[in-house]
Amino acid sequence: MTAIAPGFRQPGLVGWRSAAAGALGGIALLGWYLGIIMLAQGPSHALEQFAADAPFVLAVILGFGTQIALFLELRRTAARHRRGAAMTAASTGTSTAAMLACCAHHVADVLPLIGVSAAAVFLDTYKLPLLVLGLAMNALGVAVLWRELRRARAACAIADRVA
C-alpha cells in the first residue's frame, strides 16, 4: 500500500483536478488565441484563421493543457511527499519556454496596432516554422514534465516502502 496518490486507479494518470485545470487552461488558450485575432482583425477573420490553422492550434492547445495537468500533478505529488521544490522549478522553465514559443507567432496580429509593422511582417512570414518550433517545444515540455512526474512517484513509492 502506498500513499503516493490516493484515488488513482491506474498508474500514470493524473487526478481529476489536474485534468480539469489542464482542460480549462486549454480552453483559456483557445480564447486568448481567438481574442487576439478578433481584436486585430475581427471575428470572421478569427474563425477563418482558426479553420486554416486548426491542426496546429489544436495540437498546441492539447500540449498546453497536458503541461498544465502534468505540472499540477507533479506539484501535488511533491507537496504530498515534501520533495520537489527543485524538481518543480526545473520543469517550470521548460514548460514556460514551450508556452512562449508556441504563441509567439500571434504577436504578429497585434504588432501593427502598436506600430511595429516590420516585426509583424517577419512573424507572419515565419509563421509555419514558429508553429513547428512551438509544437516541438510543447512536446519537449510534456516529455520533461512526464519524466519528472514518473521520477517523483517512483521516489515517493521507495520512501513509502522504507517508512
N, C-alpha and C positions, 0 to 999 in steps of 0.2 A: 504494500500500500504506500502510495506516495502523495505528498501534499503539493505537488508541482502546480497543478491547475485543476482544482475541483470542478466537476461538471463536464470535463472533456470526455467524450465517449470514444473518440478516435485520436490517436496521436497525430500531431501535425496540423490540426485545425485550430483556428483562433476562436476565442469566445464570442458570444453574440454581441456584446457591447463593442468589441473591437471591430467586428464585421459591420455593425450598424454605423459606427463612426467612419469607417472606410467608405461605405456607400454614401453617406452624407457628404464626405469630402469630395467624392467623385461628382456628385450632383452639384456641389458648390463650384467645382472647377468648370463644369459644363456651363453653369450660369455665368461665371466670370468670362469664359470664352465668348459666349453669345452676347453678353453685356458689352464687352469691349468693341465687338464688331458692330453691334447695334448703335452704340454711341458714335462710332466713327462713320458708319455708312448706312445705317438704317436697318430695320427689322427684316425686310425682304432680302437684303444682301446677306444678313447674318444666316438666314436659313439656307440660302444658296451656297454660301461658303461652307456651312456645316455639311450639306449634302455632298459637296465636292471633296471635302477633306474627311468625311466620316470615318474611314478605316483608321487613319492616323489619329484623329481626335479621340475616337472611342478607345483605341489602344492606350493612348496617353492617360485618359480618364481611368481606365481599368488599372493601369500601373500605379497611378497616383493613389487611388482608393486602396489598392493592395498594400502599398507602402504605409499608408496611414494605419490600416488594420494591423500589419506586422509590427510597426513601431509601437503602437499602443499595447499590443500583446507582449512585446519584449519588455516594455516599461512595467507592465503589470506583473510579469514573471519576476523581473529584477526586484521590484518593490516587495513582492511577496517573500522573496528569499534574501533580501538585503545584499544583493550582489549585482551591481550593474551600472553604477554611475558612469564608469569609463566606457563600458560596452555600449550603453545607450548613447553617450556623447559621440563615440566613433561612428555609429550608424547614422546619427542625425546629420553629420556633414555630408555624407554620400547622398542621403535622401534629399537634402536641401539642394545640393548641386543638380540632382536629376530633375527636381521640380522646376528650378530656374531655367535649366536648359530646354526643358520641354515646352515652356511657354514663351521663350524669348522672341519667337517669330511674330507673336501677336502684338508686340510693341510697335511693329510697323503700322498697325492700324491706327494708333494714337499719335505717333510722331508728327504727321503732317499738321495735326491740330495745334501742336505746340511749336511749330515752325522748324522742325528738323527733317526736312524733306530728303536730304541725302541719305540719312540713316534709314529712312523709310524705304527708299529705293533699294538700298543694299539688302535690308532684311527681306523685302519682297522678292528680290532676285534669288536669294539663297534660302527661300522658304523650305523647299524639299530637303536639302541637306540638313537644315536646322531641325526639321521634323524627325529625320532619321537619327540625328545625333541625340535628340530628346528621347526618342524611343530606346536607343541604346543605353543612355544614362538611366532611364527609368528601369530598364531590365537589370542593370547593374545595381541600382538601389534596392530593388526587390530581392535580388540574389544575396546581397550583403545582409539585409535585414533578416532574411530567411535563415541564412547560415548562423547569424548571431542568436536568433531565437532558438534554433536547434542546440547550439552550444550552451546557452543559458539553461535550457530544460535538462540537458544531459548533466550539467554541473549540479543542478538542483537535485536531480534524481540520485546522484552519487552522495551528495550531502545528506539527503533523507535516509539513504541506506546506512550511512555511517552513524547517523544520530540515533 
